[in-house]
Amino acid sequence: SLGSAEEAGAAVAAESSTGTWTTVWTDGLTS
């Protein structure tokens, strides 16, 4: 799960302007 969280963190930084990070982050938490 740590890998997913780290991956989501990267997505947050990359997609912060689009808001897509919310989906990636949620997916990481559920995964």
mmCIF file of the N, C-alpha and C atoms, coordinates in Angstrom:
data_MODEL
# 
_entry.id   MODEL 
# 
loop_
_atom_site.group_PDB 
_atom_site.id 
_atom_site.type_symbol 
_atom_site.label_atom_id 
_atom_site.label_alt_id 
_atom_site.label_comp_id 
_atom_site.label_asym_id 
_atom_site.label_entity_id 
_atom_site.label_seq_id 
_atom_site.pdbx_PDB_ins_code 
_atom_site.Cartn_x 
_atom_site.Cartn_y 
_atom_site.Cartn_z 
_atom_site.occupancy 
_atom_site.B_iso_or_equiv 
_atom_site.pdbx_formal_charge 
_atom_site.auth_seq_id 
_atom_site.auth_comp_id 
_atom_site.auth_asym_id 
_atom_site.auth_atom_id 
_atom_site.pdbx_PDB_model_num 
ATOM 1  N N  . SER A 1 1  ? 0.838  -1.211 0.000   1.00 0.00 ? 1  SER A N  1 
ATOM 2  C CA . SER A 1 1  ? 0.000  0.000  0.000   1.00 0.00 ? 1  SER A CA 1 
ATOM 3  C C  . SER A 1 1  ? 0.868  1.254  0.000   1.00 0.00 ? 1  SER A C  1 
ATOM 4  N N  . LEU A 1 2  ? 2.063  1.120  0.574   1.00 0.00 ? 2  LEU A N  1 
ATOM 5  C CA . LEU A 1 2  ? 2.968  2.261  0.623   1.00 0.00 ? 2  LEU A CA 1 
ATOM 6  C C  . LEU A 1 2  ? 3.354  2.699  -0.784  1.00 0.00 ? 2  LEU A C  1 
ATOM 7  N N  . GLY A 1 3  ? 3.555  1.725  -1.668  1.00 0.00 ? 3  GLY A N  1 
ATOM 8  C CA . GLY A 1 3  ? 3.897  2.041  -3.047  1.00 0.00 ? 3  GLY A CA 1 
ATOM 9  C C  . GLY A 1 3  ? 2.782  2.806  -3.724  1.00 0.00 ? 3  GLY A C  1 
ATOM 10 N N  . SER A 1 4  ? 1.542  2.406  -3.440  1.00 0.00 ? 4  SER A N  1 
ATOM 11 C CA . SER A 1 4  ? 0.391  3.075  -4.037  1.00 0.00 ? 4  SER A CA 1 
ATOM 12 C C  . SER A 1 4  ? 0.297  4.509  -3.544  1.00 0.00 ? 4  SER A C  1 
ATOM 13 N N  . ALA A 1 5  ? 0.559  4.701  -2.252  1.00 0.00 ? 5  ALA A N  1 
ATOM 14 C CA . ALA A 1 5  ? 0.492  6.035  -1.667  1.00 0.00 ? 5  ALA A CA 1 
ATOM 15 C C  . ALA A 1 5  ? 1.567  6.927  -2.266  1.00 0.00 ? 5  ALA A C  1 
ATOM 16 N N  . GLU A 1 6  ? 2.763  6.358  -2.438  1.00 0.00 ? 6  GLU A N  1 
ATOM 17 C CA . GLU A 1 6  ? 3.865  7.119  -3.013  1.00 0.00 ? 6  GLU A CA 1 
ATOM 18 C C  . GLU A 1 6  ? 3.546  7.486  -4.455  1.00 0.00 ? 6  GLU A C  1 
ATOM 19 N N  . GLU A 1 7  ? 2.968  6.538  -5.167  1.00 0.00 ? 7  GLU A N  1 
ATOM 20 C CA . GLU A 1 7  ? 2.590  6.754  -6.556  1.00 0.00 ? 7  GLU A CA 1 
ATOM 21 C C  . GLU A 1 7  ? 1.522  7.836  -6.643  1.00 0.00 ? 7  GLU A C  1 
ATOM 22 N N  . ALA A 1 8  ? 0.558  7.757  -5.717  1.00 0.00 ? 8  ALA A N  1 
ATOM 23 C CA . ALA A 1 8  ? -0.516 8.742  -5.684  1.00 0.00 ? 8  ALA A CA 1 
ATOM 24 C C  . ALA A 1 8  ? 0.054  10.115 -5.376  1.00 0.00 ? 8  ALA A C  1 
ATOM 25 N N  . GLY A 1 9  ? 1.050  10.155 -4.491  1.00 0.00 ? 9  GLY A N  1 
ATOM 26 C CA . GLY A 1 9  ? 1.680  11.423 -4.135  1.00 0.00 ? 9  GLY A CA 1 
ATOM 27 C C  . GLY A 1 9  ? 2.303  12.078 -5.353  1.00 0.00 ? 9  GLY A C  1 
ATOM 28 N N  . ALA A 1 10 ? 2.934  11.266 -6.190  1.00 0.00 ? 10 ALA A N  1 
ATOM 29 C CA . ALA A 1 10 ? 3.541  11.778 -7.412  1.00 0.00 ? 10 ALA A CA 1 
ATOM 30 C C  . ALA A 1 10 ? 2.462  12.297 -8.347  1.00 0.00 ? 10 ALA A C  1 
ATOM 31 N N  . ALA A 1 11 ? 1.345  11.581 -8.383  1.00 0.00 ? 11 ALA A N  1 
ATOM 32 C CA . ALA A 1 11 ? 0.234  11.979 -9.238  1.00 0.00 ? 11 ALA A CA 1 
ATOM 33 C C  . ALA A 1 11 ? -0.346 13.304 -8.772  1.00 0.00 ? 11 ALA A C  1 
ATOM 34 N N  . VAL A 1 12 ? -0.402 13.483 -7.449  1.00 0.00 ? 12 VAL A N  1 
ATOM 35 C CA . VAL A 1 12 ? -0.920 14.728 -6.882  1.00 0.00 ? 12 VAL A CA 1 
ATOM 36 C C  . VAL A 1 12 ? -0.094 15.902 -7.384  1.00 0.00 ? 12 VAL A C  1 
ATOM 37 N N  . ALA A 1 13 ? 1.210  15.750 -7.369  1.00 0.00 ? 13 ALA A N  1 
ATOM 38 C CA . ALA A 1 13 ? 2.104  16.818 -7.794  1.00 0.00 ? 13 ALA A CA 1 
ATOM 39 C C  . ALA A 1 13 ? 1.995  17.068 -9.292  1.00 0.00 ? 13 ALA A C  1 
ATOM 40 N N  . ALA A 1 14 ? 1.756  15.999 -10.041 1.00 0.00 ? 14 ALA A N  1 
ATOM 41 C CA . ALA A 1 14 ? 1.706  16.106 -11.497 1.00 0.00 ? 14 ALA A CA 1 
ATOM 42 C C  . ALA A 1 14 ? 0.351  16.562 -12.009 1.00 0.00 ? 14 ALA A C  1 
ATOM 43 N N  . GLU A 1 15 ? -0.718 16.162 -11.317 1.00 0.00 ? 15 GLU A N  1 
ATOM 44 C CA . GLU A 1 15 ? -2.067 16.442 -11.802 1.00 0.00 ? 15 GLU A CA 1 
ATOM 45 C C  . GLU A 1 15 ? -2.819 17.467 -10.958 1.00 0.00 ? 15 GLU A C  1 
ATOM 46 N N  . SER A 1 16 ? -2.096 18.137 -10.052 1.00 0.00 ? 16 SER A N  1 
ATOM 47 C CA . SER A 1 16 ? -2.744 19.074 -9.135  1.00 0.00 ? 16 SER A CA 1 
ATOM 48 C C  . SER A 1 16 ? -3.544 20.138 -9.871  1.00 0.00 ? 16 SER A C  1 
ATOM 49 N N  . SER A 1 17 ? -3.103 20.482 -11.078 1.00 0.00 ? 17 SER A N  1 
ATOM 50 C CA . SER A 1 17 ? -3.766 21.542 -11.829 1.00 0.00 ? 17 SER A CA 1 
ATOM 51 C C  . SER A 1 17 ? -5.056 21.064 -12.491 1.00 0.00 ? 17 SER A C  1 
ATOM 52 N N  . THR A 1 18 ? -5.185 19.752 -12.639 1.00 0.00 ? 18 THR A N  1 
ATOM 53 C CA . THR A 1 18 ? -6.358 19.223 -13.338 1.00 0.00 ? 18 THR A CA 1 
ATOM 54 C C  . THR A 1 18 ? -7.386 18.672 -12.369 1.00 0.00 ? 18 THR A C  1 
ATOM 55 N N  . GLY A 1 19 ? -6.937 18.298 -11.179 1.00 0.00 ? 19 GLY A N  1 
ATOM 56 C CA . GLY A 1 19 ? -7.848 17.741 -10.193 1.00 0.00 ? 19 GLY A CA 1 
ATOM 57 C C  . GLY A 1 19 ? -7.969 16.234 -10.330 1.00 0.00 ? 19 GLY A C  1 
ATOM 58 N N  . THR A 1 20 ? -7.280 15.668 -11.297 1.00 0.00 ? 20 THR A N  1 
ATOM 59 C CA . THR A 1 20 ? -7.320 14.224 -11.514 1.00 0.00 ? 20 THR A CA 1 
ATOM 60 C C  . THR A 1 20 ? -6.699 13.484 -10.340 1.00 0.00 ? 20 THR A C  1 
ATOM 61 N N  . TRP A 1 21 ? -5.839 14.166 -9.602  1.00 0.00 ? 21 TRP A N  1 
ATOM 62 C CA . TRP A 1 21 ? -5.156 13.538 -8.463  1.00 0.00 ? 21 TRP A CA 1 
ATOM 63 C C  . TRP A 1 21 ? -6.143 12.958 -7.458  1.00 0.00 ? 21 TRP A C  1 
ATOM 64 N N  . THR A 1 22 ? -7.334 13.552 -7.366  1.00 0.00 ? 22 THR A N  1 
ATOM 65 C CA . THR A 1 22 ? -8.334 13.066 -6.410  1.00 0.00 ? 22 THR A CA 1 
ATOM 66 C C  . THR A 1 22 ? -8.723 11.631 -6.731  1.00 0.00 ? 22 THR A C  1 
ATOM 67 N N  . THR A 1 23 ? -8.881 11.343 -8.014  1.00 0.00 ? 23 THR A N  1 
ATOM 68 C CA . THR A 1 23 ? -9.243 9.998  -8.448  1.00 0.00 ? 23 THR A CA 1 
ATOM 69 C C  . THR A 1 23 ? -8.092 9.032  -8.206  1.00 0.00 ? 23 THR A C  1 
ATOM 70 N N  . VAL A 1 24 ? -6.895 9.466  -8.542  1.00 0.00 ? 24 VAL A N  1 
ATOM 71 C CA . VAL A 1 24 ? -5.711 8.619  -8.367  1.00 0.00 ? 24 VAL A CA 1 
ATOM 72 C C  . VAL A 1 24 ? -5.487 8.325  -6.895  1.00 0.00 ? 24 VAL A C  1 
ATOM 73 N N  . TRP A 1 25 ? -5.636 9.370  -6.068  1.00 0.00 ? 25 TRP A N  1 
ATOM 74 C CA . TRP A 1 25 ? -5.419 9.218  -4.626  1.00 0.00 ? 25 TRP A CA 1 
ATOM 75 C C  . TRP A 1 25 ? -6.437 8.242  -4.044  1.00 0.00 ? 25 TRP A C  1 
ATOM 76 N N  . THR A 1 26 ? -7.701 8.409  -4.407  1.00 0.00 ? 26 THR A N  1 
ATOM 77 C CA . THR A 1 26 ? -8.754 7.528  -3.905  1.00 0.00 ? 26 THR A CA 1 
ATOM 78 C C  . THR A 1 26 ? -8.504 6.095  -4.359  1.00 0.00 ? 26 THR A C  1 
ATOM 79 N N  . ASP A 1 27 ? -8.088 5.943  -5.598  1.00 0.00 ? 27 ASP A N  1 
ATOM 80 C CA . ASP A 1 27 ? -7.806 4.620  -6.135  1.00 0.00 ? 27 ASP A CA 1 
ATOM 81 C C  . ASP A 1 27 ? -6.653 3.979  -5.372  1.00 0.00 ? 27 ASP A C  1 
ATOM 82 N N  . GLY A 1 28 ? -5.662 4.794  -5.016  1.00 0.00 ? 28 GLY A N  1 
ATOM 83 C CA . GLY A 1 28 ? -4.523 4.293  -4.256  1.00 0.00 ? 28 GLY A CA 1 
ATOM 84 C C  . GLY A 1 28 ? -4.938 3.823  -2.873  1.00 0.00 ? 28 GLY A C  1 
ATOM 85 N N  . LEU A 1 29 ? -5.868 4.556  -2.253  1.00 0.00 ? 29 LEU A N  1 
ATOM 86 C CA . LEU A 1 29 ? -6.329 4.202  -0.912  1.00 0.00 ? 29 LEU A CA 1 
ATOM 87 C C  . LEU A 1 29 ? -7.131 2.911  -0.929  1.00 0.00 ? 29 LEU A C  1 
ATOM 88 N N  . THR A 1 30 ? -7.967 2.752  -1.962  1.00 0.00 ? 30 THR A N  1 
ATOM 89 C CA . THR A 1 30 ? -8.806 1.560  -2.054  1.00 0.00 ? 30 THR A CA 1 
ATOM 90 C C  . THR A 1 30 ? -7.976 0.350  -2.465  1.00 0.00 ? 30 THR A C  1 
ATOM 91 N N  . SER A 1 31 ? -6.905 0.591  -3.206  1.00 0.00 ? 31 SER A N  1 
ATOM 92 C CA . SER A 1 31 ? -6.056 -0.494 -3.652  1.00 0.00 ? 31 SER A CA 1 
ATOM 93 C C  . SER A 1 31 ? -5.115 -0.905 -2.521  1.00 0.00 ? 31 SER A C  1 
# 
